[in-house]
């Protein structure tokens, strides 16, 4: 049996190596899976040790054997809790519903781990092999049953709202663990709990956490961003250069140099694609260069900023503000002859200080009839839309896709209509300076 545990440990160690060395999204779901991988490896180590020690009770000191078994059972309980936590976060991201059972799950974890530490350990000696039994090992069975019930309840109650692939991964993982638990319960000497945990982990890894899949998504989004940056409205470039040319003819002075400098700044900043995430201050620097040129070109266009200075270092997806502001100008203020205001604000979310909300508010003509419904539908079902390479909503869709990919499904872009006229674009982003 120890051979099987060694094989499982080698498999999970290789999976962990591949996973940790690959580029991946860095938010709560994937951090939880990272912790799960590490705890599974520790558990498999002590699983192999206890299989050896329980079958050598005559040579291994009882105290040492007890310590190994307590670590083995304790890590088993922690593993099944982390499985619940991973599934709960996954379903929360899919449905947007808060995790209401987290406190119960954590309280039970604390009680179970306390039981692991203080309850007596007993061993059964049989002709087929030895194993631990009694009240101490019951903590393992009860904990696994408890967390499987929680996971099953989450899956069933949110069945219609969960993506098909994710339903499959969760369902297979739960089914595997149920079958392994039943077999282990019927045949105590089989000692196959490590196999169940490995198979559960692999079901999530192969379907949801595979680095090749994540890398493919990142490449797709990076290509969309590169294309988006390459498609900066050529009319903007031509018209701005024409404005500079006319200004140079009429007045050979400092404003011309300033305009040229801002134009250079804009294109210098807009082609920087070496990082997926940049500081909010860097993103605003690009936007300010763009808006100074636009305001010079359209003197009755006013741009205001209301930025919390404490948020300047927060990391945001690269190149998300300029496409949204340009969208406001072209679809909101163009019909008004570019007369009006655009206000860019960034503040901590009033509902959750772990997030910030960026708003782009314009005083334009607002949505045409039926337009908002189309935009809402596009943003809601962003994951079912192919990356757009043309059309009016290229910026909106690509920004939504990249926010969801890089920041998690809780975050994203949505629009509201202003009572006084015009439209406000809202972006919810995590406050994280170390992504």
Buried (B, 14 or more C-beta within 10 A) or exposed (E): BBEBBEBBBEBBBEBBEEBEEBEBBBBBBBEBBBEBBEBBBBBBBBBBBBBBBBBEEEEBEEEEBBBBBBBBBBBBBBBBBBBBBBBBBBBBBBBEBEBEBBEEBEEBBEEBBEBBEEBEBEBBEEEEBBBBEEEBBEBBBBBBEBBBEBBBEBBEEBEEEBEEEBBBBBBBBBBBBBEBBEBBEEEBBBBBBBBBBBBBBBBBBEBBBBBEBBEEBBEBBBEBBEBBBEEBEEEBBEBBEEBBEEBBEEEEEEEBEEBBEBBEBBBEBBEEEEEBBBBBBBBBBBBBBBBBBBBBBBEEBBBEEEBEEEBBEBBBBBBBBBBBBBBBBBBBBEEBEBEBBBBBBBBBBEEEEEBBBBBBBBBBBBBEEEBBEEBEEBBEEBEEBEBBEEEEBBBBBBBBBBBBBBBBBBBBBBBEEEEEBBBBBBBBBBBBEEB
